[in-house]
């Protein structure tokens, strides 16, 4: 599933709203609402993201963003998730720049295809974040000049520049058409870090609040899959350890019996003692590997059916 990350400043600039004004006075213009509806078409998730707390008291951006979400929904559009950075100027923040967790966390929680996703950027920092994640950015001017935003020597290039959200939505439609004609996206996104790495320090990550029923369903399925995968991994680990312990115990008992207890003649044939020991060992290794292959194949099929059911096209 693909997504479009829309900076909240892009919405405000597009409707000529002063971000410093009271959120209850914000009114999105019809053209802005129509652009958001266009961006959210074709099962595309719309992510509304913000850079820092809206007030100096450390409060989160959710109340002001909720105002925008309600207006979008009232106009027939949808915002599927709110992503906020609660750190302000905290140096430990890893939401932006070379550690674009504002994108990675959403991709991890909602199984987003970042290769097919877009970022509507408001400034150079947003462009750098999109570039670090390998997501296609669209710079939205919002009444500003290109030089005022990127300067004379921008660090990144080759991305579309839109005058407003309507133009940005049009550019994304063209980009999607090009991708369909090529059969693939222009470039591959940067691989996501593992969950253990990404969530190692939750204090440096952004806040993700899923708002739509569709996104909540996807998030619930992803989290359930992680829990089940953890349970299966734990089961497999204990199974292997138990099998190793059982094998060692049987080997010790057999060794003792071989040395202390005489066996009937038929044991000579059952234990394949007429075959040289190196060849006998190779046969048992091959037999064990075959059983393990069958076991892992069955385990993989069960995990695939349980955790990764075929997607409906």
Rosetta blueprint (number, residue, H / E / L):
1 X L
2 X L
3 X E
4 X E
5 X E
6 X E
7 X E
8 X H
9 X H
10 X H
11 X H
12 X H
13 X H
14 X H
15 X L
16 X L
17 X L
18 X L
19 X L
20 X L
21 X L
22 X L
23 X H
24 X H
25 X H
26 X L
27 X L
28 X L
29 X L
30 X H
31 X H
32 X H
33 X H
34 X H
35 X H
36 X H
37 X H
38 X H
39 X H
40 X L
41 X L
42 X L
43 X L
44 X L
45 X E
46 X E
47 X E
48 X E
49 X E
50 X E
51 X L
52 X L
53 X L
54 X L
55 X L
56 X L
57 X L
58 X L
59 X L
60 X L
61 X L
62 X H
63 X H
64 X H
65 X H
66 X H
67 X H
68 X H
69 X H
70 X H
71 X H
72 X H
73 X H
74 X H
75 X L
76 X L
77 X L
78 X L
79 X L
80 X L
81 X E
82 X E
83 X E
84 X E
85 X L
86 X L
87 X L
88 X L
89 X L
90 X L
91 X L
92 X L
93 X L
94 X L
95 X L
96 X L
97 X L
98 X L
99 X L
100 X L
101 X H
102 X H
103 X H
104 X H
105 X H
106 X H
107 X H
108 X H
109 X H
110 X H
111 X L
112 X L
113 X L
114 X H
115 X H
116 X H
117 X L
118 X E
119 X E
120 X E
121 X E
122 X L
123 X L
124 X H
125 X H
126 X H
127 X H
128 X H
129 X H
130 X H
131 X H
132 X H
133 X H
134 X L
135 X L
136 X E
137 X E
138 X E
139 X E
140 X E
141 X L
142 X L
143 X L
144 X L
145 X L
146 X H
147 X H
148 X H
149 X H
150 X H
151 X L
152 X L
153 X L
154 X L
155 X L
156 X L
157 X L
158 X L
159 X L
160 X E
161 X E
162 X E
163 X L
164 X L
165 X H
166 X H
167 X H
168 X H
169 X H
170 X H
171 X H
172 X H
173 X H
174 X H
175 X H
176 X H
177 X H
178 X H
179 X H
180 X H
181 X H
182 X H
183 X L
184 X L
185 X L
186 X L
187 X L
188 X L
189 X L
190 X L
191 X L
192 X L
193 X L
194 X L
195 X H
196 X H
197 X H
198 X H
199 X L
200 X L
201 X L
202 X H
203 X H
204 X H
205 X L
206 X L
207 X E
208 X E
209 X E
210 X E
211 X L
212 X L
213 X H
214 X H
215 X H
216 X H
217 X H
218 X H
219 X H
220 X H
221 X H
222 X H
223 X H
224 X H
225 X H
226 X H
227 X H
228 X H
229 X H
230 X H
231 X H
232 X H
233 X H
234 X H
235 X H
236 X H
237 X H
238 X H
239 X H
240 X H
241 X H
242 X H
243 X H
244 X H
245 X H
246 X H
247 X H
248 X H
249 X H
250 X H
251 X H
252 X H
253 X H
254 X H
255 X H
256 X H
257 X H
258 X H
259 X H
260 X H
261 X L
262 X L
263 X L
264 X L
265 X L
266 X H
267 X H
268 X H
269 X H
270 X H
271 X L
272 X L
273 X L
274 X L
275 X L
276 X L
277 X H
278 X H
279 X H
280 X H
281 X H
282 X H
283 X H
284 X H
285 X H
286 X H
287 X H
288 X H
289 X H
290 X H
291 X H
292 X H
293 X H
294 X H
295 X H
296 X H
297 X H
298 X H
299 X H
300 X H
301 X H
302 X H
303 X H
304 X H
305 X H
306 X H
307 X H
308 X L
309 X L
310 X L
311 X L
312 X L
313 X L
